[in-house]
Amino acid sequence: MGWFWVAAVLGTVHGGWSVYWALGGTWMLASVGQWAVDAAAEPSAQVTLGLWAVAAIKLIAAWVPLLAQRGVLPGLGPRRFLTWAGGAALMVYGLLNAVVSGAVLAGWVIPQGAVNIEAQQGHAYLWGPLFALWGLALLIGLWRSRRART
């Protein structure tokens, strides 16, 4: 059960930032990208609703696997399948973000146009690894809680 708790905490951290930004906070926005800073400079109902939707999806994805595993939610089988897919997607997405941003920061990849160093650092050192660890925790939790086949 411990790995599902780790995943829930990591997902809640992600979702918490989205809630903070949906409430109008701006700290750490530049680590996401200039588009986020620009969107916060002139907030609209559409941006705010989008942030709330992202926050809700992250928080649901953080807690449903744990609650399903604990038997609080019905339908463990279908949820496990979705959790396998979601865990793999989170891990791959996070690793790709971290590796590509790290390669840009190291000068191994040189994109066309200007490079937003703060956003690259955010994805290489914070957001990418956080997504990857969240996904990895889900996958380990699923692997360790699988039923032995006879």
GUGUTI-737356 format. One line per field, with one value per residue (C-alpha): residue in three letters; z, x, y. Coordinates in Angstrom, 1 decimal, padded with zeros to 4 digits, always signed. Layout:
<nodes>
code	ALA,...
c3	Z,...
c1	X,...
c2	Y,...
</nodes>
This chain:
<nodes>
code	MET,GLY,TRP,PHE,TRP,VAL,ALA,ALA,VAL,LEU,GLY,THR,VAL,HIS,GLY,GLY,TRP,SER,VAL,TYR,TRP,ALA,LEU,GLY,GLY,THR,TRP,MET,LEU,ALA,SER,VAL,GLY,GLN,TRP,ALA,VAL,ASP,ALA,ALA,ALA,GLU,PRO,SER,ALA,GLN,VAL,THR,LEU,GLY,LEU,TRP,ALA,VAL,ALA,ALA,ILE,LYS,LEU,ILE,ALA,ALA,TRP,VAL,PRO,LEU,LEU,ALA,GLN,ARG,GLY,VAL,LEU,PRO,GLY,LEU,GLY,PRO,ARG,ARG,PHE,LEU,THR,TRP,ALA,GLY,GLY,ALA,ALA,LEU,MET,VAL,TYR,GLY,LEU,LEU,ASN,ALA,VAL,VAL,SER,GLY,ALA,VAL,LEU,ALA,GLY,TRP,VAL,ILE,PRO,GLN,GLY,ALA,VAL,ASN,ILE,GLU,ALA,GLN,GLN,GLY,HIS,ALA,TYR,LEU,TRP,GLY,PRO,LEU,PHE,ALA,LEU,TRP,GLY,LEU,ALA,LEU,LEU,ILE,GLY,LEU,TRP,ARG,SER,ARG,ARG,ALA,ARG,THR
c3	+000.0,+000.6,-003.1,-003.7,-000.8,-002.4,-005.7,-004.0,-002.3,-005.5,-007.5,-004.8,-005.0,-008.8,-008.3,-005.5,-007.8,-010.3,-007.5,-006.4,-010.0,-010.5,-007.4,-009.0,-007.6,-009.9,-008.0,-010.1,-013.2,-015.2,-014.5,-016.5,-019.5,-020.8,-022.0,-018.4,-017.3,-020.2,-019.4,-015.8,-016.7,-018.4,-016.7,-018.3,-017.3,-019.8,-018.4,-014.8,-015.7,-017.5,-014.5,-012.2,-014.7,-014.7,-010.9,-010.6,-013.1,-011.2,-007.8,-009.1,-010.7,-007.5,-005.2,-007.1,-007.4,-003.6,-002.8,-005.3,-003.9,-000.4,-001.5,-000.9,-004.6,-006.6,-009.9,-008.9,-012.1,-014.7,-012.4,-012.3,-016.1,-016.3,-013.5,-015.4,-018.5,-016.5,-014.5,-017.7,-019.4,-016.4,-016.2,-019.9,-020.1,-017.1,-018.3,-021.8,-020.4,-018.0,-020.6,-023.4,-021.1,-019.6,-023.1,-024.1,-020.9,-021.5,-025.1,-026.6,-028.3,-029.7,-030.5,-033.1,-031.6,-028.1,-025.2,-022.0,-019.4,-016.4,-018.1,-019.2,-015.7,-014.3,-016.6,-016.2,-012.4,-011.0,-013.2,-015.3,-012.4,-010.3,-013.1,-013.6,-009.9,-009.6,-012.5,-011.2,-007.7,-009.3,-011.4,-008.4,-006.3,-009.1,-009.5,-005.8,-005.3,-008.2,-007.5,-008.3,-011.2,-010.7
c1	+000.0,+003.0,+003.7,+000.1,+000.5,+003.7,+002.0,-001.0,+001.4,+003.3,+000.1,-001.3,+001.9,+001.3,-002.4,-001.6,+000.4,-002.4,-004.8,-002.4,-002.1,-005.9,-006.3,-004.1,-000.7,+002.3,+005.3,+007.1,+005.0,+008.1,+009.4,+006.5,+007.0,+006.6,+003.1,+002.0,+003.5,+001.7,-001.6,-001.4,-000.6,-004.0,-006.1,-009.4,-012.2,-011.1,-007.6,-008.9,-011.4,-008.6,-006.4,-009.2,-009.8,-006.1,-006.0,-009.1,-007.7,-004.4,-006.0,-008.4,-005.5,-003.5,-006.2,-008.4,-005.7,-005.1,-008.8,-009.5,-006.7,-008.0,-011.5,-013.1,-014.0,-015.6,-014.3,-010.7,-010.0,-010.8,-009.2,-006.0,-005.9,-006.3,-003.7,-001.2,-001.7,-001.7,+001.4,+003.3,+002.2,+003.3,+006.6,+007.4,+006.1,+008.2,+011.3,+011.1,+010.6,+013.5,+015.8,+015.0,+015.2,+018.4,+019.9,+018.9,+020.5,+023.7,+023.9,+023.4,+020.2,+020.0,+016.4,+015.5,+014.7,+015.2,+015.5,+013.7,+016.3,+014.0,+011.4,+014.0,+015.3,+011.8,+011.1,+014.6,+014.9,+011.3,+008.3,+009.6,+011.2,+008.0,+005.8,+008.2,+008.4,+004.6,+004.2,+007.0,+005.3,+002.0,+003.7,+005.6,+002.4,+000.6,+003.4,+003.7,-000.1,-000.8,-002.4,-000.4,-001.8,-002.2
c2	+000.0,+002.3,+002.9,+004.0,+006.5,+007.8,+008.2,+010.0,+012.4,+013.1,+013.6,+015.9,+018.0,+018.4,+019.1,+021.5,+023.7,+023.8,+024.8,+027.5,+028.9,+028.6,+030.8,+033.4,+032.5,+033.2,+031.7,+029.0,+029.7,+030.6,+027.0,+025.8,+028.1,+031.6,+030.7,+030.2,+033.5,+035.2,+033.5,+034.6,+038.2,+038.5,+035.8,+034.9,+032.7,+030.1,+029.9,+029.7,+027.0,+025.1,+025.3,+024.0,+021.2,+020.2,+020.4,+018.2,+015.6,+015.5,+015.1,+012.4,+010.6,+010.9,+009.5,+007.1,+004.3,+004.4,+004.4,+001.7,-000.5,+000.0,-001.1,+002.3,+002.5,-000.3,-001.6,-002.4,-004.4,-001.6,+001.0,-001.2,-001.3,+002.5,+003.0,+000.8,+003.0,+006.2,+005.2,+004.3,+007.5,+009.7,+008.0,+008.2,+011.8,+012.9,+011.1,+012.6,+016.1,+015.7,+014.2,+016.6,+019.6,+018.3,+017.8,+021.4,+022.7,+020.7,+022.1,+018.6,+019.7,+023.2,+024.2,+026.8,+030.1,+031.4,+028.9,+029.7,+028.6,+028.8,+026.6,+024.1,+023.9,+023.5,+020.6,+019.0,+019.3,+019.5,+018.8,+016.0,+014.1,+014.6,+013.2,+010.3,+009.5,+009.6,+007.2,+004.9,+004.8,+003.8,+001.1,-000.3,-000.3,-002.1,-004.7,-005.4,-005.7,-008.0,-011.3,-014.4,-016.4,-020.1
</nodes>
